[in-house]
Amino acid sequence: MKQLEHELRRLKDQVIDTMYLVRNQLHKAKEAFTEHDQDLAREIRHYETRVNANELSIDRDCENILALHNPVAIDLRFVIASLKVNTQLERMGDHADAIASYVLKLDGAYDEELLKKLRFKEMFDTVLSMIDDAIHAFNFENTKLARWVFGKDATANEINRDADKIIAEYVRKHPDKIEQYLLLFSVIKKIERVGDLAKNVAEETIFYTEAKVLKHKKKMDNAKKKKN
């Protein structure tokens, strides 16, 4: 195996390892929040340092590959995509860490009826499923699977929009619990953001396998319509 091929394989393994680490962090964040498990929240915060270390290591490896091997075509696109995916993963880890910090601030678990109305677990499970799809799409260069992530993101966005009204109603009825509801509001926004980051990962998979950049496609299509 050529040295470049070896370095690219090693880079991909590192990225996938970080993907699973972040996915596990978020899975634990869901459990810690819904069960008000503060010990698990502390564990999440402890492992955040490993996510950060992985990010630095991947960045270094990408820089070394670019400087020493001068990759071209799909190899170059893969390294660029890995750099961007690495950033998305670090941000996901930050959101898991933030959710864990909120658990440590709470006195007790949230009302199960409220979480059910918010479709909280459904939203979290949808986003975790998006991450799973994004991981497998990246690993197997499966653009069809990557595109499934976009459809699931629409579900997460729908739940997020409905949550605003539901929480506002609870705040009006229980003003003494406003701090608790604001924390819940922040957690939902972070889950929605993680979904956006998973979608970004899927976009990068499509970019390096098909040489397409989806994030600008809508803007370009709109510009073409205006010209016509």
Stockholm file with secondary structure:
# STOCKHOLM 1.0

chainA/1-228         MKQLEHELRRLKDQVIDTMYLVRNQLHKAKEAFTEHDQDLAREIRHYETRVNANELSIDRDCENILALHNPVAIDLRFVIASLKVNTQLERMGDHADAIASYVLKLDGAYDEELLKKLRFKEMFDTVLSMIDDAIHAFNFENTKLARWVFGKDATANEINRDADKIIAEYVRKHPDKIEQYLLLFSVIKKIERVGDLAKNVAEETIFYTEAKVLKHKKKMDNAKKKKN
#=GR chainA/1-228 SS CCHHHHHHHHHHHHHHHHHHHHHHHHHHHHHHHHHTCHHHHHHHHHHHHHHHHHHHHHHHHHHHHHHHHCCCHHHHHHHHHHHHHHHHHHHHHHHHHHHHHHHHHCSSCCCHHHHHHHTHHHHHHHHHHHHHHHHHHHHHTCHHHHHHHHHHHHHHHHHHHHHHHHHHHHHHHCGGGHHHHHHHHHHHHHHHHHHHHHHHHHHHHHHHHHCCCGGGHHHHHHHHHHHC
#=GC SS_cons         CCHHHHHHHHHHHHHHHHHHHHHHHHHHHHHHHHHTCHHHHHHHHHHHHHHHHHHHHHHHHHHHHHHHHCCCHHHHHHHHHHHHHHHHHHHHHHHHHHHHHHHHHCSSCCCHHHHHHHTHHHHHHHHHHHHHHHHHHHHHTCHHHHHHHHHHHHHHHHHHHHHHHHHHHHHHHCGGGHHHHHHHHHHHHHHHHHHHHHHHHHHHHHHHHHCCCGGGHHHHHHHHHHHC
//
